[in-house]
């Protein structure tokens, strides 16, 4: 039986691009760090992250370089979010497989100047298609700091339901935080997969090395 609290490895991809009318998800690249650094250092974003944010652009560049490699090996799936009409990272979304390969934990952030435009709702919608169709997920779930209503609404608009609240679940910058846990099940996605289907996609599996 797998350790349900630890990340596991799934299938890898050499390419993953999903597009809606307004947004594109693509594999994050080291070069994205130069744009992402100034966006993510915003205190209004950091307050809802466990992470304190990168100290330098180079730290973030090295992290993104590793995440690009992780996408191909199946250790983690990190996407850059960008507008179709104006390429360039505006936020990020990632999956990790926790315990079982069929359990996908989602996390995301969006630069503040791009808030209230529906971008994150659309990005999550595209990512749900990827998780269920290409990762063969049985469940996509996320943890949100209690009180982060915009993030909760983003998931609710995509069909997620509240599973419950874990009280004093994590310690963040010296404060114990309650966490809302929300999930979407495969059977719920299967009721209306067209709702999440991108306008276009290019997804290429990594070659499996054999002895």
ROSEBA-522494 format. One record per residue (C-alpha): residue in three letters; residue number from 1; x, y, z. Coordinates in pm, 1 decimal, decimal comma. Example, Ala and Ser with C-alpha at 12.3 -4.5 7.8 and 13.67 -1.06 7.14 Angstrom:
2
PT  residuo  num        xx        yy        zz
PT      Ala    1    1230,0    -450,0     780,0
PT      Ser    2    1367,0    -106,0     714,0
This chain:
211
PT  residuo  num        xx        yy        zz
PT      Unk    1       0,0       0,0       0,0
PT      Unk    2     143,4     341,7     -93,8
PT      Unk    3     213,6     612,3     160,6
PT      Unk    4     -92,4     833,6     116,7
PT      Unk    5      96,2    1140,9     240,6
PT      Unk    6     387,5    1124,2      -4,8
PT      Unk    7     414,6    1218,1    -371,4
PT      Unk    8     437,4     939,4    -624,4
PT      Unk    9     544,9     925,6    -988,5
PT      Unk   10     309,9     897,7   -1284,9
PT      Unk   11     349,4     899,0   -1661,1
PT      Unk   12     572,9    1156,0   -1825,6
PT      Unk   13     513,3    1395,5   -2114,0
PT      Unk   14     744,3    1561,0   -2363,8
PT      Unk   15     479,6    1812,5   -2464,7
PT      Unk   16     156,2    1937,4   -2312,9
PT      Unk   17     -30,6    2236,9   -2455,6
PT      Unk   18    -400,4    2297,7   -2392,8
PT      Unk   19    -588,1    2600,5   -2523,0
PT      Unk   20    -925,0    2762,6   -2468,4
PT      Unk   21   -1046,2    3069,6   -2653,6
PT      Unk   22    -851,0    3300,4   -2424,1
PT      Unk   23    -590,4    3094,8   -2236,1
PT      Unk   24    -310,6    2848,4   -2293,7
PT      Unk   25    -153,2    2599,4   -2053,3
PT      Unk   26     196,6    2481,1   -2146,5
PT      Unk   27     487,6    2317,0   -1967,4
PT      Unk   28     670,1    2572,7   -1755,8
PT      Unk   29    1022,0    2671,3   -1866,7
PT      Unk   30    1325,9    2819,8   -1693,5
PT      Unk   31    1284,4    3139,5   -1897,6
PT      Unk   32     944,0    3197,4   -1734,1
PT      Unk   33    1121,3    3282,9   -1409,3
PT      Unk   34    1202,4    3636,9   -1524,5
PT      Unk   35     834,1    3724,9   -1558,5
PT      Unk   36     711,0    3509,5   -1271,2
PT      Unk   37     950,6    3652,2   -1011,6
PT      Unk   38     793,3    3997,7   -1001,6
PT      Unk   39     440,5    3857,2   -1006,0
PT      Unk   40     477,4    3599,4    -730,8
PT      Unk   41     661,7    3824,7    -483,7
PT      Unk   42     334,7    4010,9    -427,7
PT      Unk   43     240,8    3981,6     -56,1
PT      Unk   44    -125,6    3934,1    -155,3
PT      Unk   45     -24,8    3613,4    -336,5
PT      Unk   46     226,1    3488,8     -78,5
PT      Unk   47     -30,4    3518,2     203,1
PT      Unk   48    -222,6    3222,6      58,8
PT      Unk   49      82,3    3006,7     -19,7
PT      Unk   50     275,6    2772,4     207,6
PT      Unk   51     587,4    2882,9      20,7
PT      Unk   52     749,2    3218,1     106,8
PT      Unk   53     839,5    3276,0    -257,1
PT      Unk   54    1182,8    3279,8    -424,7
PT      Unk   55    1461,7    3497,8    -288,8
PT      Unk   56    1618,3    3553,5    -632,3
PT      Unk   57    1530,4    3515,2    -998,0
PT      Unk   58    1802,2    3252,8   -1031,3
PT      Unk   59    1647,2    3045,2    -751,4
PT      Unk   60    1317,7    3047,5    -939,1
PT      Unk   61    1487,5    2977,2   -1272,0
PT      Unk   62    1655,0    2666,8   -1130,7
PT      Unk   63    1324,5    2554,2    -976,4
PT      Unk   64    1143,3    2591,1   -1309,6
PT      Unk   65    1423,9    2409,8   -1487,1
PT      Unk   66    1372,6    2116,1   -1251,1
PT      Unk   67     995,5    2130,6   -1296,6
PT      Unk   68    1036,6    2108,2   -1675,1
PT      Unk   69    1233,8    1788,9   -1623,7
PT      Unk   70     978,2    1662,0   -1371,5
PT      Unk   71     702,3    1690,6   -1632,0
PT      Unk   72     888,8    1448,7   -1858,0
PT      Unk   73     959,6    1201,5   -1578,0
PT      Unk   74     612,7    1224,2   -1422,8
PT      Unk   75     725,4    1353,1   -1083,4
PT      Unk   76     525,3    1676,5   -1109,4
PT      Unk   77     322,0    1857,2   -1374,5
PT      Unk   78     382,6    2232,5   -1371,0
PT      Unk   79     209,9    2454,9   -1625,2
PT      Unk   80     262,9    2815,6   -1720,1
PT      Unk   81     -65,4    3002,5   -1770,3
PT      Unk   82     -62,9    3255,6   -2052,5
PT      Unk   83    -308,1    3447,3   -2267,2
PT      Unk   84    -351,5    3322,2   -2622,0
PT      Unk   85    -343,4    3674,8   -2762,1
PT      Unk   86     -41,6    3783,7   -2555,8
PT      Unk   87     204,7    3504,3   -2475,5
PT      Unk   88     395,3    3528,7   -2150,2
PT      Unk   89     338,2    3378,2   -1807,0
PT      Unk   90      62,9    3535,0   -1595,8
PT      Unk   91      44,8    3256,4   -1337,2
PT      Unk   92     114,9    2890,9   -1276,3
PT      Unk   93     -76,8    2570,8   -1208,7
PT      Unk   94      63,8    2235,4   -1101,9
PT      Unk   95     -36,3    1880,6   -1017,3
PT      Unk   96     134,0    1632,8    -787,8
PT      Unk   97      20,0    1273,7    -749,7
PT      Unk   98     -18,4    1194,0    -381,0
PT      Unk   99      -3,6     836,7    -256,2
PT      Unk  100    -189,3     676,7    -545,0
PT      Unk  101    -122,0     765,2    -909,0
PT      Unk  102    -493,5     835,1    -946,5
PT      Unk  103    -503,3    1108,9    -678,7
PT      Unk  104    -402,2    1448,5    -825,0
PT      Unk  105    -338,0    1742,9    -593,5
PT      Unk  106    -382,6    2078,9    -766,5
PT      Unk  107    -218,4    2408,8    -673,2
PT      Unk  108    -210,8    2743,9    -852,7
PT      Unk  109    -143,5    3116,2    -837,5
PT      Unk  110    -216,0    3413,8   -1064,5
PT      Unk  111     -53,5    3755,1   -1086,8
PT      Unk  112    -268,7    4015,9    -913,7
PT      Unk  113    -313,4    4239,8   -1219,7
PT      Unk  114    -483,1    3943,3   -1389,4
PT      Unk  115    -737,4    3879,8   -1112,3
PT      Unk  116   -1116,9    3907,5   -1161,0
PT      Unk  117   -1098,6    3830,9   -1534,6
PT      Unk  118   -1195,9    3464,5   -1508,7
PT      Unk  119    -850,0    3346,2   -1609,5
PT      Unk  120    -790,1    3111,0   -1319,1
PT      Unk  121   -1133,0    2953,5   -1352,0
PT      Unk  122   -1053,6    2884,9   -1717,2
PT      Unk  123    -704,1    2755,0   -1639,0
PT      Unk  124    -838,7    2511,7   -1379,5
PT      Unk  125   -1101,6    2395,9   -1629,6
PT      Unk  126    -831,8    2311,4   -1886,3
PT      Unk  127    -621,1    2138,1   -1623,0
PT      Unk  128    -912,8    1916,1   -1518,2
PT      Unk  129    -928,2    1780,4   -1872,4
PT      Unk  130    -555,7    1704,0   -1856,0
PT      Unk  131    -583,2    1533,3   -1517,2
PT      Unk  132    -871,0    1302,1   -1603,0
PT      Unk  133    -793,4    1232,1   -1967,7
PT      Unk  134    -413,4    1217,4   -1967,8
PT      Unk  135    -320,6    1135,9   -1606,6
PT      Unk  136    -615,5     896,6   -1567,1
PT      Unk  137    -696,3    1057,3   -1233,6
PT      Unk  138    -976,4     919,3   -1020,2
PT      Unk  139    -990,9    1235,0    -809,5
PT      Unk  140    -856,8    1589,3    -833,2
PT      Unk  141    -838,0    1769,8    -501,5
PT      Unk  142    -700,9    2088,4    -353,7
PT      Unk  143    -642,2    2251,2     -18,0
PT      Unk  144    -731,2    2618,5      24,3
PT      Unk  145    -653,4    2838,0     323,3
PT      Unk  146    -982,8    2899,7     501,4
PT      Unk  147   -1098,5    3249,0     410,6
PT      Unk  148    -957,7    3248,6      58,3
PT      Unk  149   -1300,3    3287,3     -97,1
PT      Unk  150   -1186,7    3370,6    -454,9
PT      Unk  151    -987,7    3046,9    -475,9
PT      Unk  152   -1277,2    2847,8    -334,3
PT      Unk  153   -1514,9    2999,8    -591,8
PT      Unk  154   -1270,2    2911,6    -869,6
PT      Unk  155   -1295,6    2543,8    -778,5
PT      Unk  156   -1670,1    2554,8    -715,9
PT      Unk  157   -1726,5    2701,5   -1064,3
PT      Unk  158   -1546,9    2394,7   -1197,8
PT      Unk  159   -1766,2    2148,2   -1011,6
PT      Unk  160   -1553,1    2088,3    -700,6
PT      Unk  161   -1730,1    2015,4    -374,9
PT      Unk  162   -1618,1    2089,6     -21,0
PT      Unk  163   -1508,3    1767,2     149,5
PT      Unk  164   -1449,3    1936,5     482,7
PT      Unk  165   -1226,0    2164,9     687,1
PT      Unk  166    -906,0    2046,7     851,2
PT      Unk  167    -858,1    2261,2    1159,1
PT      Unk  168    -507,6    2389,0    1237,4
PT      Unk  169    -381,2    2176,6     950,0
PT      Unk  170     -56,7    2355,5     859,8
PT      Unk  171     182,8    2601,7    1020,5
PT      Unk  172     255,7    2895,6     790,7
PT      Unk  173     490,3    3174,9     896,7
PT      Unk  174     419,8    3108,6    1262,1
PT      Unk  175      40,6    3081,3    1233,8
PT      Unk  176    -171,2    2765,9    1232,2
PT      Unk  177    -404,5    2764,1     934,2
PT      Unk  178    -739,1    2589,4     883,3
PT      Unk  179    -766,0    2438,9     534,8
PT      Unk  180   -1068,8    2377,7     314,6
PT      Unk  181   -1034,7    2052,0     120,0
PT      Unk  182   -1226,2    2033,3    -207,8
PT      Unk  183   -1245,1    1766,5    -473,9
PT      Unk  184   -1383,7    1664,4    -811,6
PT      Unk  185   -1431,7    1295,0    -889,9
PT      Unk  186   -1383,2    1116,6   -1218,6
PT      Unk  187   -1747,9    1010,3   -1229,8
PT      Unk  188   -1850,2    1376,2   -1195,5
PT      Unk  189   -1620,2    1474,1   -1483,7
PT      Unk  190   -1758,6    1188,5   -1693,2
PT      Unk  191   -2110,5    1330,6   -1658,3
PT      Unk  192   -2007,9    1627,0   -1875,0
PT      Unk  193   -1650,9    1601,0   -2008,6
PT      Unk  194   -1729,0    1851,6   -2285,4
PT      Unk  195   -1750,6    2122,0   -2020,4
PT      Unk  196   -1375,3    2088,9   -1966,9
PT      Unk  197   -1260,0    1999,0   -2319,4
PT      Unk  198   -1007,0    2247,2   -2465,4
PT      Unk  199   -1048,5    2403,5   -2807,3
PT      Unk  200    -716,7    2247,2   -2902,3
PT      Unk  201    -446,8    2037,3   -2739,0
PT      Unk  202    -108,4    1885,3   -2814,4
PT      Unk  203      -8,3    1621,6   -2562,5
PT      Unk  204     287,1    1391,2   -2633,3
PT      Unk  205     392,9    1117,3   -2395,7
PT      Unk  206     757,8    1076,1   -2308,0
PT      Unk  207     918,3     762,0   -2442,4
PT      Unk  208     943,3     484,6   -2186,6
PT      Unk  209    1296,7     356,5   -2148,8
PT      Unk  210    1319,4     -24,4   -2163,3
PT      Unk  211    1610,6    -247,6   -2068,7
